[in-house]
Amino acid sequence: MRRRLALPAFILLFAAMTGCTPTDSPDADVDSTEADLTIDPALLERAQDLTQRFILVDGHIDVPYRMTEYEEDITQATEGGDFDYPRAKAGGLNAPFMSIFIPADRQEIEGSAKILADSLIDMVEGFVERAPEKYAIATSVDDVRRQKEEGLISLPMGMENGAPIETLDDLRHFYDRGIRYITLTHGRDNRICDSSYDDTRTWKGLSPFGEQVVDEMNRLGIIVDISHLSDSTIFQVLRRSKAPVFASHSSARHFTPGWERNMSDELIKAMAERDGVIMINFGSSFLGGEYQQEGRALSQRIDQYQTEHNLDPRSAEGALYRERQRKLNPVGTFRDVADHIDHVVALVGVDHVGLGSDYDGVTALPAGLEDVSTYPNLVAELLKRGYSDEDIGKILGGNALRVWSGVERVAQELQQGM
């Protein structure tokens, strides 16, 4: 059964975690069912210390594409979205992978995907140029470690959808521009491989070009991201890649039976055998099959209200209305994310799970994980469940950095002909 936090308590929780109070709306769909989100203060204090002490990597945050819809200055506190500098610092976030997201419709026009990708990379570079005392581009594990010591938030970049890769030379171009992982496809099959969302199954996995892409990504040192891929594609990637891979923002299919976008137990085991990591998505639809309809209903209510009131979603009023409704209508709780972590650990051990929130890329989020300031809530729950400090360090970022280091090592060996 779904449990949702009643409005008065949620306002208090939101204020405590983010330092601001959301504004209710007459059409806010918040029911009176209380969810017990109580966190032991001692555990929360310890969790806050751990998130500040360890490197915290988030595999997927959609800030750049969010900025194409409604621009705000993320070097300061923002009203909208799930990420900005003050909230990231509060949550202990050190290395959010900035998603260079390419919608599938960009595949239809040659060169269009490349243009968008370059423009979004320009945007991320602009974040750093605007606040070099706060942000820094990271293109290596050493960058992330050094920049943490310097008090900077690292901004590594991952390309979500390999549509801009029209030739192997494009891989070198985007590597030189800072891309360090590529999600091979997104919502539809592309020239590289098949998508979990597309029933066409154009290639029955990787295309011949896709096989070359995986090989060249290994050689250059770009992580192969298996989120969004069909099952057959993932198995083929695991057989072909000489370097470990990760799923930058996926969860366990055990909790969403039949939904290929999440990873099956068989896939998780196969990935772990190759030293990979699944980075758990916080989006409510990824956390439980029962939440998916609720998330769709929330999106529909927001769209309907904006249409009926002639609100442009890209306007300040329209965008902030959407944000208020997202925050006031959580679906599930942070404990659901902990359940996914537990499941992966039971299957393959604590070395093969991380965090890939999908912040700014999903509508519905669980209570207690509304934005990047809230990672300590999840950590406190993991501590409550018996995870050690060492375990927490692996989940927060150690495992993701191990995969990245492995990819760097394989690239060096391939380039030296070893």
C-alpha positions as CSV (number, residue, x, y, z in Angstrom):
1,M,0.0,0.0,0.0
2,R,1.2,3.5,-0.8
3,R,1.9,5.8,2.1
4,R,2.0,9.5,1.6
5,L,3.0,12.1,4.2
6,A,0.1,14.5,5.2
7,L,0.6,18.1,4.2
8,P,1.3,19.7,7.6
9,A,4.1,17.2,8.5
10,F,5.5,17.3,5.0
11,I,5.9,21.1,5.1
12,L,7.9,20.8,8.4
13,L,10.1,18.0,6.9
14,F,10.6,20.0,3.7
15,A,11.6,23.1,5.6
16,A,13.9,21.1,7.8
17,M,15.7,19.5,4.9
18,T,15.8,22.4,2.4
19,G,15.6,25.5,4.5
20,C,12.5,26.8,2.7
21,T,8.8,26.2,3.0
22,P,6.7,25.2,-0.1
23,T,3.5,27.1,-0.8
24,D,0.4,25.0,-0.8
25,S,-2.0,25.3,-3.7
26,P,-5.8,24.8,-3.8
27,D,-5.4,21.9,-6.3
28,A,-2.5,20.2,-4.4
29,D,-3.5,16.5,-4.2
30,V,-2.2,15.6,-0.8
31,D,-4.2,13.1,1.2
32,S,-4.4,12.7,4.9
33,T,-2.6,9.4,5.2
34,E,0.4,9.7,7.5
35,A,3.7,8.0,6.6
36,D,6.1,7.5,9.5
37,L,9.3,9.2,8.3
38,T,10.8,9.7,11.7
39,I,14.6,9.5,11.6
40,D,16.6,9.0,14.8
41,P,18.5,12.3,15.4
42,A,21.7,10.5,16.3
43,L,21.7,8.5,13.1
44,L,20.9,11.5,11.0
45,E,23.8,13.4,12.6
46,R,26.1,10.5,11.9
47,A,24.7,10.3,8.3
48,Q,25.4,14.0,7.7
49,D,29.0,13.5,8.9
50,L,29.4,10.5,6.5
51,T,28.0,12.4,3.5
52,Q,30.5,15.2,4.1
53,R,33.4,12.8,4.8
54,F,33.1,10.4,1.9
55,I,33.1,11.3,-1.8
56,L,29.4,11.3,-2.9
57,V,28.9,10.5,-6.6
58,D,25.5,10.8,-8.2
59,G,25.4,9.0,-11.6
60,H,22.7,11.1,-13.2
61,I,21.4,14.6,-12.7
62,D,19.5,16.3,-15.5
63,V,20.4,20.0,-14.7
64,P,21.5,21.0,-18.2
65,Y,18.3,19.9,-20.0
66,R,16.2,21.4,-17.2
67,M,17.9,24.7,-17.9
68,T,16.7,24.6,-21.5
69,E,13.2,24.7,-20.2
70,Y,13.4,27.2,-17.4
71,E,16.7,28.8,-16.6
72,E,17.9,29.6,-13.1
73,D,21.2,30.3,-11.6
74,I,22.3,27.1,-9.9
75,T,25.4,28.7,-8.4
76,Q,22.8,30.2,-6.0
77,A,19.7,28.8,-4.2
78,T,16.9,28.2,-6.8
79,E,13.2,28.0,-6.4
80,G,12.8,25.2,-9.0
81,G,14.4,21.9,-9.7
82,D,16.2,19.5,-7.5
83,F,19.8,20.7,-7.7
84,D,21.6,23.9,-6.8
85,Y,24.9,24.7,-5.1
86,P,23.6,25.4,-1.5
87,R,21.5,22.2,-1.5
88,A,24.3,20.1,-3.0
89,K,26.7,21.3,-0.3
90,A,24.2,20.6,2.4
91,G,23.7,17.1,1.1
92,G,27.4,16.4,0.8
93,L,27.2,15.9,-3.0
94,N,30.7,16.0,-4.6
95,A,30.4,14.7,-8.1
96,P,27.0,14.9,-9.8
97,F,27.3,13.6,-13.3
98,M,25.7,16.3,-15.5
99,S,23.5,14.6,-18.0
100,I,23.9,15.7,-21.6
101,F,20.5,14.5,-22.6
102,I,19.6,14.0,-26.2
103,P,15.9,13.4,-26.9
104,A,15.2,10.6,-29.4
105,D,13.6,12.9,-31.9
106,R,17.0,14.5,-32.5
107,Q,18.0,11.2,-34.2
108,E,15.8,12.1,-37.1
109,I,17.9,15.0,-38.4
110,E,21.5,14.3,-39.2
111,G,23.8,16.5,-37.1
112,S,21.0,17.8,-34.8
113,A,21.9,15.6,-31.9
114,K,25.6,16.7,-32.1
115,I,24.6,20.4,-32.1
116,L,22.4,19.9,-29.0
117,A,25.1,17.9,-27.2
118,D,27.8,20.5,-27.8
119,S,25.4,23.3,-26.6
120,L,24.7,21.4,-23.4
121,I,28.4,20.9,-22.7
122,D,28.9,24.6,-23.3
123,M,26.2,25.2,-20.7
124,V,28.0,23.0,-18.1
125,E,31.3,24.8,-18.8
126,G,29.3,28.0,-18.2
127,F,28.3,26.9,-14.7
128,V,32.1,26.7,-13.9
129,E,32.9,29.9,-15.6
130,R,30.2,31.7,-13.6
131,A,31.4,30.3,-10.2
132,P,35.0,28.8,-10.4
133,E,35.1,28.9,-6.6
134,K,32.2,26.5,-6.4
135,Y,32.3,24.2,-9.4
136,A,35.0,22.5,-11.6
137,I,34.8,20.2,-14.6
138,A,36.0,16.7,-13.8
139,T,37.4,14.4,-16.5
140,S,39.1,11.8,-14.2
141,V,38.9,10.1,-10.9
142,D,41.9,12.1,-9.8
143,D,40.0,15.3,-10.6
144,V,37.1,14.3,-8.4
145,R,39.4,13.4,-5.5
146,R,41.5,16.6,-5.8
147,Q,38.5,18.9,-6.2
148,K,36.9,17.5,-3.1
149,E,40.0,18.4,-1.1
150,E,39.7,21.9,-2.6
151,G,36.1,22.2,-1.5
152,L,34.8,22.3,-5.1
153,I,31.8,20.4,-6.5
154,S,33.0,18.4,-9.5
155,L,30.9,18.3,-12.6
156,P,31.7,15.2,-14.6
157,M,29.6,14.8,-17.7
158,G,27.7,11.8,-19.1
159,M,25.9,11.7,-22.5
160,E,22.4,10.3,-22.2
161,N,21.7,8.8,-25.7
162,G,24.5,8.0,-28.1
163,A,22.6,9.6,-31.0
164,P,25.3,12.3,-31.5
165,I,27.8,9.5,-32.2
166,E,27.4,9.2,-36.0
167,T,31.1,8.2,-36.6
168,L,33.8,6.9,-34.4
169,D,35.6,10.2,-34.7
170,D,32.6,11.7,-32.8
171,L,33.7,9.7,-29.8
172,R,37.0,11.4,-29.8
173,H,35.4,14.8,-30.1
174,F,33.1,14.3,-27.2
175,Y,35.8,12.6,-25.1
176,D,37.9,15.7,-25.7
177,R,35.0,17.9,-24.6
178,G,34.8,16.0,-21.3
179,I,32.2,13.2,-21.8
180,R,33.1,10.3,-19.5
181,Y,30.1,8.0,-20.0
182,I,27.6,7.4,-22.7
183,T,24.2,5.9,-22.3
184,L,24.2,4.1,-25.6
185,T,20.5,4.9,-26.4
186,H,17.4,6.4,-24.8
187,G,13.8,6.1,-25.6
188,R,14.1,4.5,-29.1
189,D,16.5,2.3,-31.0
190,N,19.3,4.2,-32.6
191,R,22.2,3.4,-34.8
192,I,24.1,1.9,-31.9
193,C,21.6,-0.5,-30.2
194,D,18.1,-1.3,-29.1
195,S,16.2,0.6,-26.3
196,S,14.3,-1.0,-23.5
197,Y,11.4,1.3,-24.3
198,D,11.2,0.4,-28.0
199,D,9.5,-2.9,-29.2
200,T,11.0,-2.7,-32.7
201,R,14.3,-4.4,-31.6
202,T,16.0,-3.2,-34.7
203,W,19.4,-4.9,-34.0
204,K,18.4,-7.6,-31.5
205,G,21.0,-5.9,-29.3
206,L,24.1,-4.0,-30.5
207,S,24.4,-3.0,-34.1
208,P,27.7,-3.7,-36.0
209,F,28.4,0.0,-35.5
210,G,27.5,-0.3,-31.9
211,E,30.1,-3.1,-31.4
212,Q,32.7,-0.7,-32.8
213,V,31.4,2.1,-30.5
214,V,31.9,-0.1,-27.4
215,D,35.4,-1.0,-28.5
216,E,36.4,2.6,-29.1
217,M,34.8,3.7,-25.8
218,N,37.0,1.1,-24.1
219,R,40.1,2.4,-25.9
220,L,39.4,6.1,-25.1
221,G,38.3,5.6,-21.5
222,I,34.6,6.4,-21.7
223,I,32.3,4.3,-19.4
224,V,29.6,2.3,-21.2
225,D,26.3,3.1,-19.5
226,I,23.8,0.3,-19.8
227,S,20.7,2.2,-18.4
228,H,17.9,2.4,-21.0
229,L,19.2,-0.5,-23.0
230,S,17.2,-3.7,-23.8
231,D,18.2,-6.8,-22.0
232,S,19.7,-8.4,-25.0
233,T,21.8,-5.3,-25.6
234,I,23.1,-5.3,-22.0
235,F,24.2,-8.9,-22.2
236,Q,26.0,-8.2,-25.5
237,V,27.7,-5.2,-24.0
238,L,28.8,-7.3,-21.0
239,R,30.3,-9.9,-23.3
240,R,32.1,-7.4,-25.5
241,S,33.4,-4.7,-23.2
242,K,36.9,-5.1,-21.9
243,A,36.2,-2.6,-19.1
244,P,33.6,-2.6,-16.3
245,V,30.3,-0.8,-17.0
246,F,27.7,0.8,-14.9
247,A,24.0,1.6,-15.0
248,S,24.0,5.3,-14.3
249,H,20.3,5.5,-13.2
250,S,18.4,2.3,-13.0
251,S,16.8,0.3,-10.2
252,A,15.9,-3.3,-9.5
253,R,13.2,-4.9,-11.7
254,H,12.3,-7.1,-8.7
255,F,10.1,-4.2,-7.5
256,T,8.7,-3.4,-10.9
257,P,7.9,-6.8,-12.5
258,G,7.9,-6.8,-16.3
259,W,9.4,-3.3,-16.7
260,E,12.5,-3.7,-18.8
261,R,13.8,-0.2,-18.0
262,N,14.9,-1.5,-14.5
263,M,17.5,-4.3,-14.3
264,S,16.5,-8.0,-13.6
265,D,18.3,-10.0,-11.0
266,E,20.0,-12.0,-13.8
267,L,21.4,-8.8,-15.3
268,I,22.5,-7.4,-12.0
269,K,24.4,-10.7,-11.3
270,A,26.0,-10.7,-14.8
271,M,27.1,-7.0,-14.4
272,A,28.6,-7.7,-11.0
273,E,30.6,-10.6,-12.4
274,R,32.2,-7.9,-14.6
275,D,32.8,-5.6,-11.6
276,G,30.0,-3.3,-12.6
277,V,27.7,-1.1,-10.5
278,I,24.0,-0.4,-10.6
279,M,23.3,3.2,-9.5
280,I,19.8,3.3,-8.0
281,N,17.3,5.7,-9.5
282,F,15.2,7.7,-6.9
283,G,12.3,8.3,-9.3
284,S,9.1,7.0,-7.8
285,S,8.2,5.0,-10.9
286,F,11.5,3.1,-10.6
287,L,10.8,2.2,-7.0
288,G,7.6,0.2,-7.2
289,G,5.1,-0.9,-9.7
290,E,2.3,0.5,-7.6
291,Y,3.9,4.0,-7.8
292,Q,3.9,4.2,-11.6
293,Q,0.3,5.0,-12.0
294,E,0.5,7.6,-9.3
295,G,3.4,9.3,-11.0
296,R,1.6,9.4,-14.3
297,A,-1.5,10.8,-12.6
298,L,0.6,13.6,-11.0
299,S,2.0,14.6,-14.3
300,Q,-1.4,14.6,-15.9
301,R,-2.8,16.8,-13.2
302,I,0.0,19.3,-13.6
303,D,-0.4,19.3,-17.4
304,Q,-4.2,19.7,-17.1
305,Y,-3.9,22.6,-14.6
306,Q,-1.4,24.4,-16.8
307,T,-3.6,23.9,-19.9
308,E,-6.8,25.1,-18.1
309,H,-5.1,28.1,-16.7
310,N,-3.1,29.0,-19.8
311,L,0.2,28.5,-18.0
312,D,3.3,28.1,-20.3
313,P,5.4,25.3,-18.8
314,R,8.5,27.2,-19.8
315,S,7.4,30.4,-18.0
316,A,8.5,31.2,-14.5
317,E,4.9,30.8,-13.2
318,G,4.3,27.5,-15.1
319,A,7.7,26.0,-14.1
320,L,7.4,26.9,-10.5
321,Y,3.8,25.6,-10.3
322,R,5.1,22.3,-11.5
323,E,7.9,22.3,-8.9
324,R,5.5,23.1,-6.0
325,Q,3.2,20.2,-7.0
326,R,6.2,17.8,-7.3
327,K,7.4,18.7,-3.8
328,L,3.9,18.6,-2.3
329,N,3.0,15.3,-3.7
330,P,5.7,12.7,-2.9
331,V,5.2,9.2,-4.0
332,G,6.8,6.5,-1.8
333,T,9.5,7.3,0.7
334,F,13.3,7.2,1.0
335,R,12.9,3.7,2.6
336,D,11.9,2.4,-0.9
337,V,15.3,3.4,-2.2
338,A,16.9,1.6,0.8
339,D,14.9,-1.5,-0.2
340,H,16.5,-1.5,-3.6
341,I,19.9,-1.1,-2.2
342,D,19.2,-4.0,0.2
343,H,18.0,-6.2,-2.7
344,V,21.2,-5.6,-4.8
345,V,23.4,-6.2,-1.8
346,A,21.7,-9.5,-1.0
347,L,22.1,-10.5,-4.7
348,V,25.7,-9.5,-5.4
349,G,27.2,-7.7,-2.4
350,V,27.8,-4.1,-1.4
351,D,30.5,-3.5,-4.0
352,H,28.0,-3.3,-6.8
353,V,25.5,-0.6,-5.9
354,G,25.6,3.2,-6.0
355,L,23.3,6.2,-6.4
356,G,21.9,7.6,-9.6
357,S,19.0,9.8,-8.5
358,D,17.8,11.1,-11.9
359,Y,17.1,14.4,-10.1
360,D,15.6,17.0,-12.5
361,G,14.8,14.2,-14.9
362,V,11.7,12.7,-13.2
363,T,8.4,14.2,-11.9
364,A,7.5,12.1,-8.9
365,L,10.1,11.5,-6.1
366,P,9.8,9.8,-2.7
367,A,9.2,11.7,0.5
368,G,12.5,12.4,2.2
369,L,14.5,12.4,-1.1
370,E,13.1,15.5,-2.7
371,D,16.4,17.1,-3.8
372,V,20.2,16.9,-3.4
373,S,20.1,18.2,0.2
374,T,18.5,15.0,1.4
375,Y,21.0,12.2,0.8
376,P,21.6,12.1,4.6
377,N,18.1,10.8,5.1
378,L,18.9,7.7,3.0
379,V,22.2,7.2,4.7
380,A,20.5,7.3,8.1
381,E,18.2,4.6,7.0
382,L,21.0,2.5,5.8
383,L,22.8,2.9,9.1
384,K,19.6,1.9,10.8
385,R,19.6,-1.3,8.7
386,G,23.1,-2.2,9.8
387,Y,25.4,-0.9,7.1
388,S,28.9,0.0,8.3
389,D,30.7,3.3,7.6
390,E,32.8,1.4,5.0
391,D,29.7,0.1,3.3
392,I,28.3,3.7,3.2
393,G,31.5,5.0,1.6
394,K,31.2,2.4,-1.2
395,I,27.6,3.1,-1.9
396,L,28.0,6.9,-1.8
397,G,30.8,7.0,-4.3
398,G,33.5,4.4,-3.8
399,N,32.0,1.8,-6.1
400,A,31.3,4.3,-8.9
401,L,34.9,5.6,-8.7
402,R,36.2,2.0,-8.8
403,V,34.4,1.4,-12.1
404,W,35.6,4.7,-13.5
405,S,39.2,3.9,-12.4
406,G,38.8,0.5,-14.1
407,V,37.8,2.1,-17.3
408,E,40.8,4.5,-17.2
409,R,43.1,1.6,-16.5
410,V,41.8,-0.5,-19.5
411,A,42.1,2.5,-21.8
412,Q,45.7,3.0,-20.8
413,E,46.4,-0.7,-21.4
414,L,44.7,-0.6,-24.8
415,Q,46.5,2.5,-25.9
416,Q,49.8,1.1,-24.9
417,G,49.1,-2.2,-26.7
418,M,49.2,-4.3,-23.6
